[in-house]
Amino acid sequence: MNLPLEPTTALLSVSLVYGLMALMVWALLARHHATHSVALWAGGCLLFCAGIALLALRQRLPPLPRVVGGNTLILTGLLMQAPRCATSRACPGQRCRGGWQRLG
């Protein structure tokens, strides 16, 4: 089966779009929400897209740095995106009780 788009090109394109999305969301939400949580989320997105790009370059990099580095960046990015403290400017009356919520 002859695919018109190579997997490397597709993964690099997805990585680029995901990174641009993170930068746009950070630029738009940094003024309206708690800067720390938005920066964590955007930083996690950028690490995630760097991990995808590293895995996409499978023909150009040796296997060990590619797999370990790519998976580490992806996992770290996902962990940075998931939790945030319960306080933000959107709910100024609430205090942080040590709980975690998903920033979505």
C-alpha positions, -999 to 999 in steps of 0.1 A, spaced: 0 0 0 15 33 -11 6 61 14 7 96 1 20 109 35 49 93 53 46 87 91 76 109 98 60 138 80 26 132 97 41 131 132 63 162 126 32 180 113 11 170 144 40 180 166 42 214 150 5 221 151 3 210 188 32 233 197 16 262 179 -16 255 197 2 256 231 18 289 223 -16 304 211 -34 292 242 -7 305 265 -8 339 247 -46 341 250 -51 327 285 -21 341 303 -40 374 309 -72 359 322 -61 329 343 -35 321 369 -2 325 350 15 296 368 -12 270 357 -13 283 321 25 282 319 25 246 333 -1 235 308 17 252 278 51 240 289 37 205 291 23 208 256 57 219 243 75 190 260 49 166 246 53 180 210 91 178 214 88 141 225 66 134 194 91 151 172 120 131 187 101 99 181 93 110 146 130 113 137 135 75 140 156 72 109 180 100 118 187 92 155 201 62 174 174 41 191 183 45 227 183 84 229 153 85 206 131 61 226 142 71 261 143 109 254 110 109 234 91 88 260 105 109 289 95 141 272 60 128 264 54 115 299 68 147 315 46 168 292 15 149 301 22 151 338 27 188 335 -6 193 317 -28 172 339 -28 188 374 -32 223 386 -40 238 420 -76 246 427 -71 283 429 -71 307 400 -83 342 392 -115 327 379 -125 317 414 -110 344 437 -129 333 468 -116 298 469 -86 287 489 -63 259 477 -70 228 498 -43 208 482 -66 193 457 -58 188 420 -80 195 390 -75 189 353 -69 221 334 -88 217 302 
